[in-house]
Amino acid sequence: MGNKKNKRKRLVLFFAACLLLSGLAYLVFQVALGTDVGKKMLAWTGKEDIGIKRGLDIAGGLYVLLEAKETGDEKVDADVIERTMAVIRNRVDELGVAEPVIAPQGRNRIRIELPDIDDPEKAREIIGSTARLSFVDPNGEEVITGANLRRVQMMRDPEEPDPFISLELDKEGTKRFAEATGEFYGQKIFIVLDEQIISDPVVNAVITDGQARITGHEEPAELALLLRSGSLPVELVELESQLVGPTLGRRTMDVSVYAAAVGLAIVVLYMISFYRFAGFISGVALLFYLTLVLGALTLLPTTLTLPGIAGLILSIGMAVDANVLIFERIKEELKNGRTVHRAIENGFQQAFRTILDSNVTTIIATVVLFALASGPVRGFAVTLFIGIVCSMLTAVTLTRALMRLAFRAGLVRSSRFVGVKAA
């Protein structure tokens, strides 16, 4: 009597676990896609921007291609491109763009992708201001450049209503600025960027300590951003700039999601028809696998692109492959006369090494691909890596736990549970 009662409890626990995993998958799916249902579910957090971060090819945004030109003695090489990209990245970070792409293209070009940006025109204006920054005296002579700025920060004084910009200069800049402020006291020193005057503060003190203030500017935050970006080592010419609409990308993503859902459903039906009850368990494990992958893509600082979706779909196939290896091992054990319980345990133990070897080699390939590739190919490598790690966890742990629970609940009594006909 007690044994039947325990089996009934385990039976209830098994189906409760399946329902809980299904509900969790639905919740994560809605949150990951950023649907209205997902937003309502997380309304208590106060966050409106939820879901997986989408790349330029899905969400749309701004695309800019810049070419570096040599100026003076500065030659365009890999080091110059890296320094230039660092300056541009500082400007883009100030815009608050999620997961921007700033990457070299060829020997002297820089590709910039800003997905899902609110104000693309402002971003283009900020990025386009890429010439040398300089402070010019009334005679047109350059006093200091952006390279002499050590720190730029917008600050507020409790005794003054308007914010001001605080400047800290390096040793050379301090010396030259002290001479200029002493000579041109009461006159204007012009701040020039891209051959345009962006500010013309009046010198009202002789500054000898390298600590200066700029007050009275209408947009101090934007001026501080331009000053903080510093001086670019080369001149940048905009070769191409375009706004990418999200319509095609979203349609393609919808089709990809639909294709993945249909493919997953077909795979689960095949597993059930071929492996019977074990196929149903693998379907539950695959559902939880998708939950882990979508949750990881939502929480981690990753950006989903169309190649990334391809990597996700590929990893689904690899997750199914792990279950197939396990079930085939169990079938071999049953055909060799093992009991159901011993066949399950031996099947997982024997399949583990094969699953580990195949997945580790693929993980190594994704790491190499991520290190050597750039752009959308990296997105493919990231999603494939996440998918493989999650598939290993679900195949080795969750599938095994569910099968053990099903056996103890009395749902698995013979070899038929994996599609093996009784002799």
ZIWOLIN-V108690 format. One record per residue. N is the residue number from 1. SS is DSSP state (A for helix, B for strand, O for the rest). PSI is psi in whole degrees, -180 to 180 (NA if undefined). Layout:
N:SS:PSI ; N:SS:PSI
//
This chain:
1:O:-43 ; 2:A:-36 ; 3:A:-42 ; 4:A:-39 ; 5:A:-40 ; 6:A:-40 ; 7:A:-39 ; 8:A:-40 ; 9:A:-42 ; 10:A:-34 ; 11:A:-46 ; 12:A:-41 ; 13:A:-39 ; 14:A:-51 ; 15:A:-31 ; 16:A:-39 ; 17:A:-41 ; 18:A:-42 ; 19:A:-39 ; 20:A:-43 ; 21:A:-38 ; 22:A:-43 ; 23:A:-41 ; 24:A:-40 ; 25:A:-41 ; 26:A:-43 ; 27:A:-49 ; 28:A:-38 ; 29:A:-44 ; 30:A:-40 ; 31:A:-42 ; 32:A:-38 ; 33:O:-6 ; 34:O:33 ; 35:O:169 ; 36:A:-36 ; 37:A:-44 ; 38:A:-40 ; 39:A:-38 ; 40:A:-37 ; 41:A:-35 ; 42:O:22 ; 43:A:-29 ; 44:A:-21 ; 45:A:-18 ; 46:O:4 ; 47:O:128 ; 48:O:-30 ; 49:O:88 ; 50:O:168 ; 51:O:175 ; 52:O:136 ; 53:B:128 ; 54:B:144 ; 55:O:179 ; 56:A:-36 ; 57:A:-12 ; 58:A:-51 ; 59:A:-15 ; 60:O:172 ; 61:B:-151 ; 62:B:134 ; 63:B:128 ; 64:B:136 ; 65:B:120 ; 66:B:149 ; 67:B:131 ; 68:B:132 ; 69:B:141 ; 70:O:138 ; 71:B:121 ; 72:O:-130 ; 73:O:-5 ; 74:B:118 ; 75:O:150 ; 76:O:114 ; 77:O:-175 ; 78:A:-38 ; 79:A:-42 ; 80:A:-42 ; 81:A:-40 ; 82:A:-43 ; 83:A:-40 ; 84:A:-42 ; 85:A:-35 ; 86:A:-41 ; 87:A:-45 ; 88:A:-39 ; 89:A:-37 ; 90:A:-42 ; 91:A:-43 ; 92:A:-39 ; 93:A:-35 ; 94:A:-23 ; 95:A:-13 ; 96:O:28 ; 97:O:131 ; 98:O:127 ; 99:O:59 ; 100:O:155 ; 101:B:116 ; 102:B:104 ; 103:B:149 ; 104:B:148 ; 105:B:108 ; 106:O:-156 ; 107:O:-34 ; 108:O:26 ; 109:B:154 ; 110:B:128 ; 111:B:131 ; 112:B:126 ; 113:B:122 ; 114:B:95 ; 115:B:147 ; 116:O:48 ; 117:O:141 ; 118:O:-41 ; 119:O:83 ; 120:A:-32 ; 121:A:-42 ; 122:A:-40 ; 123:A:-43 ; 124:A:-38 ; 125:A:-43 ; 126:A:-45 ; 127:A:-36 ; 128:A:-19 ; 129:O:75 ; 130:O:8 ; 131:O:180 ; 132:O:138 ; 133:B:133 ; 134:B:153 ; 135:B:121 ; 136:B:135 ; 137:O:174 ; 138:O:-21 ; 139:O:1 ; 140:O:7 ; 141:O:140 ; 142:B:124 ; 143:B:-59 ; 144:B:167 ; 145:B:176 ; 146:A:-24 ; 147:A:-20 ; 148:A:-4 ; 149:B:120 ; 150:B:-34 ; 151:B:136 ; 152:B:129 ; 153:B:135 ; 154:B:129 ; 155:B:170 ; 156:O:142 ; 157:O:125 ; 158:O:-26 ; 159:O:-6 ; 160:O:140 ; 161:O:-32 ; 162:O:146 ; 163:O:162 ; 164:B:168 ; 165:B:125 ; 166:B:130 ; 167:B:139 ; 168:B:125 ; 169:B:157 ; 170:O:-177 ; 171:A:-48 ; 172:A:-43 ; 173:A:-37 ; 174:A:-45 ; 175:A:-48 ; 176:A:-35 ; 177:A:-34 ; 178:A:-42 ; 179:A:-42 ; 180:A:-43 ; 181:A:-30 ; 182:A:-39 ; 183:A:-36 ; 184:O:37 ; 185:O:131 ; 186:O:-3 ; 187:O:177 ; 188:B:142 ; 189:O:124 ; 190:B:137 ; 191:B:117 ; 192:B:130 ; 193:B:126 ; 194:O:41 ; 195:O:20 ; 196:B:140 ; 197:B:117 ; 198:B:-13 ; 199:B:149 ; 200:O:66 ; 201:O:149 ; 202:B:135 ; 203:O:112 ; 204:O:12 ; 205:O:151 ; 206:O:115 ; 207:O:109 ; 208:O:-10 ; 209:O:6 ; 210:O:12 ; 211:B:112 ; 212:B:159 ; 213:B:142 ; 214:B:118 ; 215:O:163 ; 216:O:10 ; 217:O:139 ; 218:O:-35 ; 219:O:76 ; 220:A:-33 ; 221:A:-44 ; 222:A:-39 ; 223:A:-41 ; 224:A:-38 ; 225:A:-48 ; 226:A:-40 ; 227:A:-40 ; 228:A:-28 ; 229:O:-20 ; 230:O:-159 ; 231:O:129 ; 232:O:142 ; 233:O:-19 ; 234:O:169 ; 235:B:138 ; 236:B:133 ; 237:B:130 ; 238:B:114 ; 239:B:-35 ; 240:B:141 ; 241:B:128 ; 242:B:150 ; 243:B:125 ; 244:B:119 ; 245:O:146 ; 246:O:-4 ; 247:A:-53 ; 248:A:-44 ; 249:A:-43 ; 250:A:-38 ; 251:A:-42 ; 252:A:-39 ; 253:A:-42 ; 254:A:-43 ; 255:A:-40 ; 256:A:-44 ; 257:A:-42 ; 258:A:-44 ; 259:A:-40 ; 260:A:-41 ; 261:A:-45 ; 262:A:-44 ; 263:A:-42 ; 264:A:-41 ; 265:A:-42 ; 266:A:-41 ; 267:A:-43 ; 268:A:-42 ; 269:A:-40 ; 270:A:-44 ; 271:A:-39 ; 272:A:-43 ; 273:A:-29 ; 274:A:-37 ; 275:A:9 ; 276:O:-127 ; 277:A:-33 ; 278:A:-33 ; 279:A:-36 ; 280:A:-42 ; 281:A:-40 ; 282:A:-33 ; 283:A:-42 ; 284:A:-41 ; 285:A:-39 ; 286:A:-37 ; 287:A:-43 ; 288:A:-32 ; 289:A:-46 ; 290:A:-36 ; 291:A:-45 ; 292:A:-44 ; 293:A:-49 ; 294:A:-37 ; 295:A:-41 ; 296:A:-43 ; 297:A:-28 ; 298:A:-41 ; 299:A:-35 ; 300:O:155 ; 301:O:65 ; 302:O:159 ; 303:B:128 ; 304:B:125 ; 305:O:173 ; 306:A:-42 ; 307:A:-31 ; 308:A:-37 ; 309:A:-39 ; 310:A:-42 ; 311:A:-36 ; 312:A:-45 ; 313:A:-39 ; 314:A:-40 ; 315:A:-28 ; 316:A:-44 ; 317:A:-38 ; 318:A:-32 ; 319:A:-40 ; 320:A:-39 ; 321:A:-38 ; 322:A:-42 ; 323:A:-39 ; 324:A:-44 ; 325:A:-43 ; 326:A:-47 ; 327:A:-36 ; 328:A:-38 ; 329:A:-41 ; 330:A:-41 ; 331:A:-40 ; 332:A:-41 ; 333:A:-40 ; 334:A:-39 ; 335:A:-24 ; 336:O:6 ; 337:O:8 ; 338:O:154 ; 339:O:166 ; 340:A:-45 ; 341:A:-45 ; 342:A:-34 ; 343:A:-40 ; 344:A:-48 ; 345:A:-46 ; 346:A:-37 ; 347:A:-44 ; 348:A:-41 ; 349:A:-43 ; 350:A:-33 ; 351:A:-21 ; 352:A:-45 ; 353:A:-42 ; 354:A:-44 ; 355:A:-43 ; 356:A:-46 ; 357:A:-47 ; 358:A:-40 ; 359:A:-36 ; 360:A:-41 ; 361:A:-38 ; 362:A:-38 ; 363:A:-42 ; 364:A:-41 ; 365:A:-40 ; 366:A:-38 ; 367:A:-45 ; 368:A:-42 ; 369:A:-42 ; 370:A:-39 ; 371:A:-37 ; 372:A:-23 ; 373:O:179 ; 374:O:165 ; 375:O:-140 ; 376:A:-28 ; 377:A:-34 ; 378:A:-38 ; 379:A:-39 ; 380:A:-45 ; 381:A:-40 ; 382:A:-50 ; 383:A:-37 ; 384:A:-41 ; 385:A:-49 ; 386:A:-43 ; 387:A:-41 ; 388:A:-44 ; 389:A:-44 ; 390:A:-38 ; 391:A:-37 ; 392:A:-42 ; 393:A:-45 ; 394:A:-40 ; 395:A:-41 ; 396:A:-34 ; 397:A:-58 ; 398:A:-48 ; 399:A:-42 ; 400:A:-43 ; 401:A:-42 ; 402:A:-39 ; 403:A:-38 ; 404:A:-43 ; 405:A:-40 ; 406:A:-38 ; 407:A:-45 ; 408:A:-23 ; 409:O:-4 ; 410:O:8 ; 411:O:-23 ; 412:O:106 ; 413:O:-20 ; 414:O:-180 ; 415:A:-11 ; 416:A:-19 ; 417:A:-17 ; 418:A:16 ; 419:O:15 ; 420:O:123 ; 421:O:139 ; 422:O:141 ; 423:O:NA
//
